[in-house]
Structure formats: C-alpha cells, structure tokens
Amino acid sequence: MDEHEKLRRSIERQAKRMEQAEQDRPTLLSQTAFLGVLALLLVIPVIVGAYLGRWLDGLTEGYSIHWTVSLIIIGVIVGIFNVYLFVREH
C-alpha cells in the first residue's frame, strides 16, 4: 500500500466520522425537551410536598409550618434524586 492510498483511506475514515457526529448531534428541540423534563422531575416533588405540608399544617391548631418546611425539603431531595437517576439513564 503506498502513501497516497493510506492518506485517502485516512481522509475517508475522518469524513465518515464527521458525518456520523453531525447526525448524532442533538437538536435544539430535543435539548429543550430534555431540560423541560429535568425541570419537571425536580419541581413536581417540591410542589407536592408544599401542598401536602400546607394541608397537614392546616389540620393542627394554631400557626404551624413544620410539615410544610419538612415536606418541601424532602421534595427537594426526592427531586434531586429523580434528576440524578434520569441523567444517569440517558
């Protein structure tokens, strides 16, 4: 095999890799959808915790935010764990 043939094959391999990389590149829409899913995975447990905590605090007499604060913190932890699992999977 002469030098010209090696150079030609090398250039062909690089061109194929570049084409494949261009095809595999995520689109703006897919990146936006991915970030939206991450946001929902983080926010929904926090909101559920806030509403559930507010309801539980409303059942007690007097002014109390113990359940609300506690369940918001748990919601944040669950949300972060959800995001971690989702990102690790993809």
Biopython code that builds the backbone (N, CA, C, O; Angstrom):
import numpy as np
from Bio.PDB.StructureBuilder import StructureBuilder

atoms = [
    (1, "MET", "N", (0.836, -1.166, 0.000)),
    (1, "MET", "CA", (0.000, 0.000, 0.000)),
    (1, "MET", "C", (0.890, 1.241, 0.000)),
    (1, "MET", "O", (1.777, 1.377, 0.843)),
    (2, "ASP", "N", (0.658, 2.110, -0.914)),
    (2, "ASP", "CA", (1.504, 3.302, -0.988)),
    (2, "ASP", "C", (0.932, 4.420, -0.098)),
    (2, "ASP", "O", (-0.152, 4.304, 0.473)),
    (3, "GLU", "N", (1.701, 5.485, -0.012)),
    (3, "GLU", "CA", (1.354, 6.603, 0.866)),
    (3, "GLU", "C", (0.048, 7.270, 0.456)),
    (3, "GLU", "O", (-0.725, 7.687, 1.319)),
    (4, "HIS", "N", (-0.211, 7.378, -0.841)),
    (4, "HIS", "CA", (-1.429, 8.036, -1.318)),
    (4, "HIS", "C", (-2.668, 7.239, -0.910)),
    (4, "HIS", "O", (-3.689, 7.819, -0.541)),
    (5, "GLU", "N", (-2.579, 5.936, -0.976)),
    (5, "GLU", "CA", (-3.711, 5.080, -0.598)),
    (5, "GLU", "C", (-3.987, 5.193, 0.911)),
    (5, "GLU", "O", (-5.147, 5.250, 1.319)),
    (6, "LYS", "N", (-2.948, 5.224, 1.730)),
    (6, "LYS", "CA", (-3.119, 5.372, 3.175)),
    (6, "LYS", "C", (-3.753, 6.715, 3.508)),
    (6, "LYS", "O", (-4.644, 6.799, 4.353)),
    (7, "LEU", "N", (-3.291, 7.754, 2.844)),
    (7, "LEU", "CA", (-3.834, 9.087, 3.065)),
    (7, "LEU", "C", (-5.307, 9.144, 2.664)),
    (7, "LEU", "O", (-6.123, 9.718, 3.385)),
    (8, "ARG", "N", (-5.651, 8.553, 1.523)),
    (8, "ARG", "CA", (-7.026, 8.556, 1.037)),
    (8, "ARG", "C", (-7.944, 7.833, 2.019)),
    (8, "ARG", "O", (-9.032, 8.325, 2.317)),
    (9, "ARG", "N", (-7.528, 6.680, 2.525)),
    (9, "ARG", "CA", (-8.341, 5.909, 3.478)),
    (9, "ARG", "C", (-8.495, 6.666, 4.805)),
    (9, "ARG", "O", (-9.562, 6.669, 5.419)),
    (10, "SER", "N", (-7.426, 7.288, 5.216)),
    (10, "SER", "CA", (-7.488, 8.064, 6.447)),
    (10, "SER", "C", (-8.483, 9.215, 6.320)),
    (10, "SER", "O", (-9.269, 9.467, 7.234)),
    (11, "ILE", "N", (-8.447, 9.898, 5.204)),
    (11, "ILE", "CA", (-9.366, 11.014, 4.969)),
    (11, "ILE", "C", (-10.802, 10.511, 4.877)),
    (11, "ILE", "O", (-11.711, 11.168, 5.385)),
    (12, "GLU", "N", (-11.031, 9.366, 4.243)),
    (12, "GLU", "CA", (-12.369, 8.794, 4.142)),
    (12, "GLU", "C", (-12.913, 8.429, 5.526)),
    (12, "GLU", "O", (-14.084, 8.671, 5.817)),
    (13, "ARG", "N", (-12.066, 7.850, 6.376)),
    (13, "ARG", "CA", (-12.491, 7.497, 7.737)),
    (13, "ARG", "C", (-12.865, 8.743, 8.529)),
    (13, "ARG", "O", (-13.876, 8.760, 9.231)),
    (14, "GLN", "N", (-12.045, 9.787, 8.412)),
    (14, "GLN", "CA", (-12.332, 11.022, 9.129)),
    (14, "GLN", "C", (-13.625, 11.663, 8.630)),
    (14, "GLN", "O", (-14.406, 12.185, 9.425)),
    (15, "ALA", "N", (-13.850, 11.625, 7.332)),
    (15, "ALA", "CA", (-15.076, 12.192, 6.770)),
    (15, "ALA", "C", (-16.302, 11.425, 7.258)),
    (15, "ALA", "O", (-17.324, 12.033, 7.577)),
    (16, "LYS", "N", (-16.214, 10.109, 7.320)),
    (16, "LYS", "CA", (-17.327, 9.302, 7.815)),
    (16, "LYS", "C", (-17.606, 9.593, 9.287)),
    (16, "LYS", "O", (-18.762, 9.682, 9.701)),
    (17, "ARG", "N", (-16.541, 9.741, 10.074)),
    (17, "ARG", "CA", (-16.723, 10.067, 11.488)),
    (17, "ARG", "C", (-17.376, 11.433, 11.659)),
    (17, "ARG", "O", (-18.231, 11.612, 12.526)),
    (18, "MET", "N", (-16.979, 12.386, 10.842)),
    (18, "MET", "CA", (-17.577, 13.719, 10.922)),
    (18, "MET", "C", (-19.047, 13.684, 10.534)),
    (18, "MET", "O", (-19.870, 14.340, 11.173)),
    (19, "GLU", "N", (-19.387, 12.934, 9.506)),
    (19, "GLU", "CA", (-20.789, 12.801, 9.104)),
    (19, "GLU", "C", (-21.615, 12.142, 10.196)),
    (19, "GLU", "O", (-22.737, 12.568, 10.471)),
    (20, "GLN", "N", (-21.065, 11.100, 10.823)),
    (20, "GLN", "CA", (-21.777, 10.408, 11.896)),
    (20, "GLN", "C", (-21.957, 11.327, 13.096)),
    (20, "GLN", "O", (-23.016, 11.317, 13.725)),
    (21, "ALA", "N", (-20.963, 12.105, 13.418)),
    (21, "ALA", "CA", (-21.066, 13.043, 14.537)),
    (21, "ALA", "C", (-22.136, 14.096, 14.259)),
    (21, "ALA", "O", (-22.869, 14.492, 15.166)),
    (22, "GLU", "N", (-22.226, 14.539, 13.038)),
    (22, "GLU", "CA", (-23.247, 15.524, 12.655)),
    (22, "GLU", "C", (-24.644, 14.922, 12.784)),
    (22, "GLU", "O", (-25.570, 15.605, 13.223)),
    (23, "GLN", "N", (-24.806, 13.677, 12.415)),
    (23, "GLN", "CA", (-26.114, 13.022, 12.512)),
    (23, "GLN", "C", (-26.498, 12.749, 13.960)),
    (23, "GLN", "O", (-27.681, 12.805, 14.296)),
    (24, "ASP", "N", (-25.533, 12.456, 14.824)),
    (24, "ASP", "CA", (-25.804, 12.123, 16.217)),
    (24, "ASP", "C", (-25.988, 13.348, 17.105)),
    (24, "ASP", "O", (-26.421, 13.219, 18.250)),
    (25, "ARG", "N", (-25.670, 14.512, 16.602)),
    (25, "ARG", "CA", (-25.774, 15.735, 17.400)),
    (25, "ARG", "C", (-27.229, 16.017, 17.744)),
    (25, "ARG", "O", (-28.079, 16.020, 16.853)),
    (26, "PRO", "N", (-27.538, 16.256, 19.031)),
    (26, "PRO", "CA", (-28.922, 16.514, 19.407)),
    (26, "PRO", "C", (-29.399, 17.866, 18.875)),
    (26, "PRO", "O", (-28.624, 18.818, 18.775)),
    (27, "THR", "N", (-30.671, 17.931, 18.539)),
    (27, "THR", "CA", (-31.253, 19.165, 18.020)),
    (27, "THR", "C", (-31.628, 20.082, 19.174)),
    (27, "THR", "O", (-31.657, 19.667, 20.332)),
    (28, "LEU", "N", (-31.909, 21.316, 18.845)),
    (28, "LEU", "CA", (-32.319, 22.290, 19.852)),
    (28, "LEU", "C", (-33.621, 21.854, 20.514)),
    (28, "LEU", "O", (-33.791, 22.014, 21.723)),
    (29, "LEU", "N", (-34.533, 21.307, 19.730)),
    (29, "LEU", "CA", (-35.811, 20.855, 20.283)),
    (29, "LEU", "C", (-35.614, 19.712, 21.268)),
    (29, "LEU", "O", (-36.241, 19.698, 22.327)),
    (30, "SER", "N", (-34.754, 18.757, 20.938)),
    (30, "SER", "CA", (-34.534, 17.636, 21.859)),
    (30, "SER", "C", (-33.823, 18.098, 23.133)),
    (30, "SER", "O", (-34.109, 17.590, 24.217)),
    (31, "GLN", "N", (-32.912, 19.040, 23.013)),
    (31, "GLN", "CA", (-32.236, 19.572, 24.200)),
    (31, "GLN", "C", (-33.220, 20.336, 25.083)),
    (31, "GLN", "O", (-33.157, 20.239, 26.308)),
    (32, "THR", "N", (-34.131, 21.094, 24.467)),
    (32, "THR", "CA", (-35.131, 21.839, 25.220)),
    (32, "THR", "C", (-36.079, 20.885, 25.933)),
    (32, "THR", "O", (-36.431, 21.110, 27.091)),
    (33, "ALA", "N", (-36.492, 19.828, 25.256)),
    (33, "ALA", "CA", (-37.374, 18.841, 25.874)),
    (33, "ALA", "C", (-36.669, 18.155, 27.039)),
    (33, "ALA", "O", (-37.284, 17.908, 28.076)),
    (34, "PHE", "N", (-35.400, 17.850, 26.879)),
    (34, "PHE", "CA", (-34.622, 17.212, 27.947)),
    (34, "PHE", "C", (-34.569, 18.110, 29.178)),
    (34, "PHE", "O", (-34.779, 17.638, 30.295)),
    (35, "LEU", "N", (-34.291, 19.394, 28.990)),
    (35, "LEU", "CA", (-34.231, 20.325, 30.114)),
    (35, "LEU", "C", (-35.603, 20.504, 30.756)),
    (35, "LEU", "O", (-35.701, 20.666, 31.973)),
    (36, "GLY", "N", (-36.666, 20.477, 29.945)),
    (36, "GLY", "CA", (-38.019, 20.574, 30.488)),
    (36, "GLY", "C", (-38.364, 19.390, 31.362)),
    (36, "GLY", "O", (-38.975, 19.555, 32.417)),
    (37, "VAL", "N", (-37.982, 18.200, 30.938)),
    (37, "VAL", "CA", (-38.226, 17.003, 31.736)),
    (37, "VAL", "C", (-37.436, 17.079, 33.046)),
    (37, "VAL", "O", (-37.954, 16.723, 34.104)),
    (38, "LEU", "N", (-36.203, 17.535, 32.976)),
    (38, "LEU", "CA", (-35.404, 17.684, 34.196)),
    (38, "LEU", "C", (-36.068, 18.659, 35.168)),
    (38, "LEU", "O", (-36.109, 18.410, 36.373)),
    (39, "ALA", "N", (-36.586, 19.765, 34.641)),
    (39, "ALA", "CA", (-37.242, 20.756, 35.495)),
    (39, "ALA", "C", (-38.477, 20.155, 36.164)),
    (39, "ALA", "O", (-38.705, 20.369, 37.354)),
    (40, "LEU", "N", (-39.266, 19.409, 35.407)),
    (40, "LEU", "CA", (-40.461, 18.799, 35.985)),
    (40, "LEU", "C", (-40.103, 17.756, 37.032)),
    (40, "LEU", "O", (-40.756, 17.666, 38.072)),
    (41, "LEU", "N", (-39.078, 16.975, 36.764)),
    (41, "LEU", "CA", (-38.654, 15.962, 37.734)),
    (41, "LEU", "C", (-38.198, 16.589, 39.047)),
    (41, "LEU", "O", (-38.311, 15.971, 40.106)),
    (42, "LEU", "N", (-37.688, 17.802, 38.979)),
    (42, "LEU", "CA", (-37.230, 18.481, 40.183)),
    (42, "LEU", "C", (-38.360, 19.236, 40.874)),
    (42, "LEU", "O", (-38.452, 19.217, 42.101)),
    (43, "VAL", "N", (-39.207, 19.887, 40.118)),
    (43, "VAL", "CA", (-40.196, 20.798, 40.686)),
    (43, "VAL", "C", (-41.428, 20.079, 41.226)),
    (43, "VAL", "O", (-41.957, 20.476, 42.264)),
    (44, "ILE", "N", (-41.896, 19.040, 40.556)),
    (44, "ILE", "CA", (-43.152, 18.393, 40.966)),
    (44, "ILE", "C", (-43.081, 17.839, 42.392)),
    (44, "ILE", "O", (-44.023, 18.057, 43.154)),
    (45, "PRO", "N", (-42.009, 17.129, 42.799)),
    (45, "PRO", "CA", (-41.976, 16.677, 44.203)),
    (45, "PRO", "C", (-41.972, 17.834, 45.210)),
    (45, "PRO", "O", (-42.519, 17.697, 46.305)),
    (46, "VAL", "N", (-41.368, 18.954, 44.857)),
    (46, "VAL", "CA", (-41.347, 20.108, 45.757)),
    (46, "VAL", "C", (-42.760, 20.675, 45.912)),
    (46, "VAL", "O", (-43.188, 20.986, 47.024)),
    (47, "ILE", "N", (-43.475, 20.807, 44.809)),
    (47, "ILE", "CA", (-44.835, 21.343, 44.857)),
    (47, "ILE", "C", (-45.767, 20.403, 45.629)),
    (47, "ILE", "O", (-46.571, 20.850, 46.447)),
    (48, "VAL", "N", (-45.652, 19.105, 45.363)),
    (48, "VAL", "CA", (-46.472, 18.132, 46.088)),
    (48, "VAL", "C", (-46.166, 18.198, 47.583)),
    (48, "VAL", "O", (-47.084, 18.154, 48.402)),
    (49, "GLY", "N", (-44.914, 18.300, 47.938)),
    (49, "GLY", "CA", (-44.543, 18.419, 49.346)),
    (49, "GLY", "C", (-45.095, 19.677, 49.980)),
    (49, "GLY", "O", (-45.545, 19.648, 51.126)),
    (50, "ALA", "N", (-45.067, 20.785, 49.250)),
    (50, "ALA", "CA", (-45.590, 22.043, 49.786)),
    (50, "ALA", "C", (-47.094, 21.962, 50.023)),
    (50, "ALA", "O", (-47.581, 22.372, 51.076)),
    (51, "TYR", "N", (-47.824, 21.439, 49.054)),
    (51, "TYR", "CA", (-49.275, 21.339, 49.225)),
    (51, "TYR", "C", (-49.650, 20.350, 50.326)),
    (51, "TYR", "O", (-50.531, 20.633, 51.137)),
    (52, "LEU", "N", (-48.996, 19.210, 50.360)),
    (52, "LEU", "CA", (-49.279, 18.222, 51.392)),
    (52, "LEU", "C", (-48.919, 18.771, 52.774)),
    (52, "LEU", "O", (-49.669, 18.581, 53.731)),
    (53, "GLY", "N", (-47.794, 19.440, 52.878)),
    (53, "GLY", "CA", (-47.395, 20.045, 54.148)),
    (53, "GLY", "C", (-48.345, 21.136, 54.585)),
    (53, "GLY", "O", (-48.669, 21.242, 55.768)),
    (54, "ARG", "N", (-48.792, 21.944, 53.652)),
    (54, "ARG", "CA", (-49.751, 23.008, 53.985)),
    (54, "ARG", "C", (-51.053, 22.412, 54.491)),
    (54, "ARG", "O", (-51.645, 22.918, 55.444)),
    (55, "TRP", "N", (-51.499, 21.331, 53.850)),
    (55, "TRP", "CA", (-52.728, 20.673, 54.274)),
    (55, "TRP", "C", (-52.571, 20.085, 55.681)),
    (55, "TRP", "O", (-53.455, 20.238, 56.523)),
    (56, "LEU", "N", (-51.435, 19.410, 55.931)),
    (56, "LEU", "CA", (-51.197, 18.844, 57.257)),
    (56, "LEU", "C", (-51.068, 19.931, 58.326)),
    (56, "LEU", "O", (-51.549, 19.755, 59.446)),
    (57, "ASP", "N", (-50.426, 21.047, 57.990)),
    (57, "ASP", "CA", (-50.323, 22.156, 58.937)),
    (57, "ASP", "C", (-51.686, 22.779, 59.205)),
    (57, "ASP", "O", (-51.930, 23.280, 60.302)),
    (58, "GLY", "N", (-52.574, 22.755, 58.223)),
    (58, "GLY", "CA", (-53.921, 23.289, 58.414)),
    (58, "GLY", "C", (-54.764, 22.443, 59.346)),
    (58, "GLY", "O", (-55.735, 22.939, 59.916)),
    (59, "LEU", "N", (-54.417, 21.188, 59.512)),
    (59, "LEU", "CA", (-55.165, 20.304, 60.409)),
    (59, "LEU", "C", (-54.843, 20.564, 61.874)),
    (59, "LEU", "O", (-55.624, 20.201, 62.753)),
    (60, "THR", "N", (-53.702, 21.188, 62.145)),
    (60, "THR", "CA", (-53.316, 21.457, 63.535)),
    (60, "THR", "C", (-53.833, 22.823, 63.964)),
    (60, "THR", "O", (-54.072, 23.705, 63.139)),
    (61, "GLU", "N", (-53.997, 22.976, 65.256)),
    (61, "GLU", "CA", (-54.443, 24.272, 65.778)),
    (61, "GLU", "C", (-53.267, 25.230, 65.851)),
    (61, "GLU", "O", (-52.129, 24.820, 66.081)),
    (62, "GLY", "N", (-53.548, 26.487, 65.654)),
    (62, "GLY", "CA", (-52.507, 27.499, 65.729)),
    (62, "GLY", "C", (-51.735, 27.596, 64.419)),
    (62, "GLY", "O", (-52.039, 26.925, 63.432)),
    (63, "TYR", "N", (-50.732, 28.454, 64.451)),
    (63, "TYR", "CA", (-49.911, 28.688, 63.270)),
    (63, "TYR", "C", (-48.725, 27.736, 63.287)),
    (63, "TYR", "O", (-47.934, 27.731, 64.230)),
    (64, "SER", "N", (-48.608, 26.932, 62.237)),
    (64, "SER", "CA", (-47.521, 25.966, 62.176)),
    (64, "SER", "C", (-47.066, 25.809, 60.737)),
    (64, "SER", "O", (-47.885, 25.773, 59.819)),
    (65, "ILE", "N", (-45.760, 25.717, 60.544)),
    (65, "ILE", "CA", (-45.227, 25.452, 59.202)),
    (65, "ILE", "C", (-44.259, 24.279, 59.217)),
    (65, "ILE", "O", (-43.496, 24.074, 58.273)),
    (66, "HIS", "N", (-44.299, 23.524, 60.286)),
    (66, "HIS", "CA", (-43.351, 22.421, 60.432)),
    (66, "HIS", "C", (-43.501, 21.391, 59.313)),
    (66, "HIS", "O", (-42.511, 20.997, 58.697)),
    (67, "TRP", "N", (-44.723, 20.959, 59.051)),
    (67, "TRP", "CA", (-44.930, 19.969, 57.995)),
    (67, "TRP", "C", (-44.571, 20.548, 56.629)),
    (67, "TRP", "O", (-43.962, 19.868, 55.803)),
    (68, "THR", "N", (-44.944, 21.791, 56.395)),
    (68, "THR", "CA", (-44.676, 22.400, 55.087)),
    (68, "THR", "C", (-43.183, 22.453, 54.804)),
    (68, "THR", "O", (-42.737, 22.034, 53.736)),
    (69, "VAL", "N", (-42.422, 22.958, 55.741)),
    (69, "VAL", "CA", (-40.978, 23.078, 55.552)),
    (69, "VAL", "C", (-40.340, 21.694, 55.410)),
    (69, "VAL", "O", (-39.493, 21.474, 54.545)),
    (70, "SER", "N", (-40.755, 20.780, 56.263)),
    (70, "SER", "CA", (-40.179, 19.432, 56.218)),
    (70, "SER", "C", (-40.455, 18.743, 54.885)),
    (70, "SER", "O", (-39.558, 18.142, 54.293)),
    (71, "LEU", "N", (-41.692, 18.832, 54.419)),
    (71, "LEU", "CA", (-42.033, 18.153, 53.172)),
    (71, "LEU", "C", (-41.467, 18.866, 51.941)),
    (71, "LEU", "O", (-41.235, 18.224, 50.917)),
    (72, "ILE", "N", (-41.244, 20.168, 52.021)),
    (72, "ILE", "CA", (-40.557, 20.860, 50.919)),
    (72, "ILE", "C", (-39.111, 20.369, 50.831)),
    (72, "ILE", "O", (-38.605, 20.111, 49.739)),
    (73, "ILE", "N", (-38.453, 20.241, 51.973)),
    (73, "ILE", "CA", (-37.067, 19.752, 51.974)),
    (73, "ILE", "C", (-37.008, 18.321, 51.448)),
    (73, "ILE", "O", (-36.124, 17.982, 50.661)),
    (74, "ILE", "N", (-37.941, 17.490, 51.876)),
    (74, "ILE", "CA", (-37.994, 16.118, 51.353)),
    (74, "ILE", "C", (-38.269, 16.134, 49.856)),
    (74, "ILE", "O", (-37.702, 15.332, 49.114)),
    (75, "GLY", "N", (-39.136, 17.044, 49.404)),
    (75, "GLY", "CA", (-39.428, 17.173, 47.973)),
    (75, "GLY", "C", (-38.190, 17.562, 47.170)),
    (75, "GLY", "O", (-37.979, 17.058, 46.068)),
    (76, "VAL", "N", (-37.379, 18.450, 47.716)),
    (76, "VAL", "CA", (-36.142, 18.841, 47.034)),
    (76, "VAL", "C", (-35.201, 17.650, 46.927)),
    (76, "VAL", "O", (-34.595, 17.425, 45.879)),
    (77, "ILE", "N", (-35.077, 16.888, 48.008)),
    (77, "ILE", "CA", (-34.198, 15.717, 47.991)),
    (77, "ILE", "C", (-34.690, 14.689, 46.989)),
    (77, "ILE", "O", (-33.899, 14.140, 46.221)),
    (78, "VAL", "N", (-35.999, 14.421, 46.989)),
    (78, "VAL", "CA", (-36.566, 13.465, 46.034)),
    (78, "VAL", "C", (-36.390, 13.969, 44.604)),
    (78, "VAL", "O", (-36.077, 13.187, 43.706)),
    (79, "GLY", "N", (-36.587, 15.266, 44.386)),
    (79, "GLY", "CA", (-36.410, 15.842, 43.055)),
    (79, "GLY", "C", (-34.983, 15.716, 42.551)),
    (79, "GLY", "O", (-34.759, 15.370, 41.391)),
    (80, "ILE", "N", (-34.025, 15.992, 43.409)),
    (80, "ILE", "CA", (-32.618, 15.863, 43.016)),
    (80, "ILE", "C", (-32.288, 14.413, 42.694)),
    (80, "ILE", "O", (-31.563, 14.135, 41.738)),
    (81, "PHE", "N", (-32.815, 13.492, 43.486)),
    (81, "PHE", "CA", (-32.599, 12.076, 43.232)),
    (81, "PHE", "C", (-33.228, 11.663, 41.889)),
    (81, "PHE", "O", (-32.631, 10.897, 41.133)),
    (82, "ASN", "N", (-34.428, 12.171, 41.599)),
    (82, "ASN", "CA", (-35.077, 11.904, 40.310)),
    (82, "ASN", "C", (-34.218, 12.385, 39.142)),
    (82, "ASN", "O", (-34.023, 11.664, 38.164)),
    (83, "VAL", "N", (-33.714, 13.597, 39.254)),
    (83, "VAL", "CA", (-32.880, 14.164, 38.192)),
    (83, "VAL", "C", (-31.611, 13.337, 38.021)),
    (83, "VAL", "O", (-31.200, 13.055, 36.895)),
    (84, "TYR", "N", (-30.997, 12.951, 39.119)),
    (84, "TYR", "CA", (-29.784, 12.138, 39.056)),
    (84, "TYR", "C", (-30.047, 10.818, 38.326)),
    (84, "TYR", "O", (-29.280, 10.430, 37.444)),
    (85, "LEU", "N", (-31.120, 10.138, 38.692)),
    (85, "LEU", "CA", (-31.437, 8.868, 38.043)),
    (85, "LEU", "C", (-31.730, 9.041, 36.554)),
    (85, "LEU", "O", (-31.311, 8.222, 35.735)),
    (86, "PHE", "N", (-32.450, 10.109, 36.206)),
    (86, "PHE", "CA", (-32.794, 10.362, 34.810)),
    (86, "PHE", "C", (-31.555, 10.666, 33.978)),
    (86, "PHE", "O", (-31.405, 10.145, 32.872)),
    (87, "VAL", "N", (-30.671, 11.503, 34.500)),
    (87, "VAL", "CA", (-29.458, 11.857, 33.760)),
    (87, "VAL", "C", (-28.533, 10.655, 33.640)),
    (87, "VAL", "O", (-27.907, 10.458, 32.599)),
    (88, "ARG", "N", (-28.441, 9.854, 34.689)),
    (88, "ARG", "CA", (-27.597, 8.659, 34.643)),
    (88, "ARG", "C", (-28.105, 7.652, 33.603)),
    (88, "ARG", "O", (-27.317, 6.954, 32.965)),
    (89, "GLU", "N", (-29.426, 7.589, 33.445)),
    (89, "GLU", "CA", (-30.019, 6.668, 32.483)),
    (89, "GLU", "C", (-29.776, 7.112, 31.035)),
    (89, "GLU", "O", (-29.641, 6.285, 30.134)),
    (90, "HIS", "N", (-29.725, 8.416, 30.834)),
    (90, "HIS", "CA", (-29.524, 8.920, 29.473)),
    (90, "HIS", "C", (-28.108, 9.314, 29.349)),
    (90, "HIS", "O", (-27.686, 9.773, 28.288)),
]
sb = StructureBuilder()
sb.init_structure("model")
sb.init_model(0)
sb.init_chain("A")
sb.init_seg("    ")
for serial, (resi, resn, name, xyz) in enumerate(atoms, 1):
    if name == "N":
        sb.init_residue(resn, " ", resi, " ")
    sb.init_atom(name, np.array(xyz, "f"), 0.0, 1.0, " ", f" {name:<3s}", serial, name[0])
structure = sb.get_structure()
